[in-house]
Amino acid sequence: MNMQMDEAPEGLILLYSTWPDGAAAEAAARALLEERLIACANIMPAGRSVFRWEGKVTAEAETVALFKTTRARAGDARTRLVDLHPYDEPCVLALPVDTAASAAGFLAWVARETA
């Protein structure tokens, strides 16, 4: 399919999340893919987070995962990520995507995969 930029579906969301390790992030990604809540996940190991938790500054190794979904599926995907996450307060941030500056074919693929 060769779509023009103005034909691209609106409302792509990128869900950013951190995980204790790659295995936990991949398990979540596979669950969301099976449920058609996301089209794709990128898992990037070997990150380091520095944060304040329960009154102390700490640093831990974490894995970053980016989950690609549509605006229509983002709420359900977020809820599922929180349910699957091992942390007490998981980081799940919904970042809107500038669809006008994005690859229309890719946007259409995400829409198809999450339909």
N, C-alpha and C positions, 0 to 999 in steps of 0.2 A: 504494500500500500504506500503510495507516494502522496502524503498529505502536505498541504501548504500550511504555513505558520498560523494563518487565521482560522484554519479548520481544526487545530489541535484542541482536544478536550480541555476544559478548564478545571482547576482545582486539584492539582497534584500536591501531595503533602509528603514531606520527608520527616519521618519519625527518628529522632536521634536518641540513642540510649547507651548507657554503659553497663557492662556485665562483669562478673568476677573472673570469667574466663571464656575462651572461644567455644568450648563445648556447650555452655549454658546459652550463649548467644545463638549458636547454630541450632540447638534444640528449639528455641523460641522461634527462630526463622522458619524452620521446617513446619512447625505447628501452624504458624500464620499462613504459610504457603498452602498447606493442605486445606485450610479453611477459606482460602481465596481472599484473605484480608490484606495481603500485600502481593506485589508482583515480583519483588526482588529484595534481597538484603545484602549489604556489604558489611563484612566483619573484619575489623582491623585490630589485631592483637598488639600486645606490647605497649599499651598506653600507660600513663601514670597520672593518677588523679591526686590532687592535694586539696583537702577540704576540712571544714570544721564539722565534727560530729560529736554530739553529746558533750559539748564544752571543750573538746580537745582538737587541735589541728593535727591531722594525720595524713599520711600518703600511702597509697596502695596501688598495685598493678591492677589495671582494668583493661577490658576489651571494649572498644567502641563498635557499635552496630548502627547502621543506617538502613531504615526500612522504607521502601517506596510504596506509596498507596495513593488512593484518590481521596478527595475531601469527603465523599460519601461514605467511604469505608474507614476513615481515620479514627473516628470515635470508637468503633468496635475493635479496631486494631490496637489502639491505646489501652482499652480495657483489658484485652487479652494479654498484652505485654505485661501489664501490671500484675495480672493473675499468675502468669508464668514466672515472674521474676523472683529470685531468691532474697533480694534486699528488702528491708523493712520499708524504706522510702526510695523506690527506684526512680532513677532519672529517665523520664520519657518526655521529650520536648517535640512538639509539632511545629515544623518549620514550613511555611508556605513556599511554593516554588514559583518563580517568575516564568509562566508558561509562554509568554511572548518571546522570551529569549532562549527558550529550550527547544530541543529537537522534537519536532511534531510527531515523527514516527515513534519515538520512544514514549512520548506521552500517550499516544494511541495504544501502544502495547501495554502500558501499565493499566489503562482503562479496561482493555480487553481481559487481562489476567485477573482483575479484581471484580469483574462483573458477575 
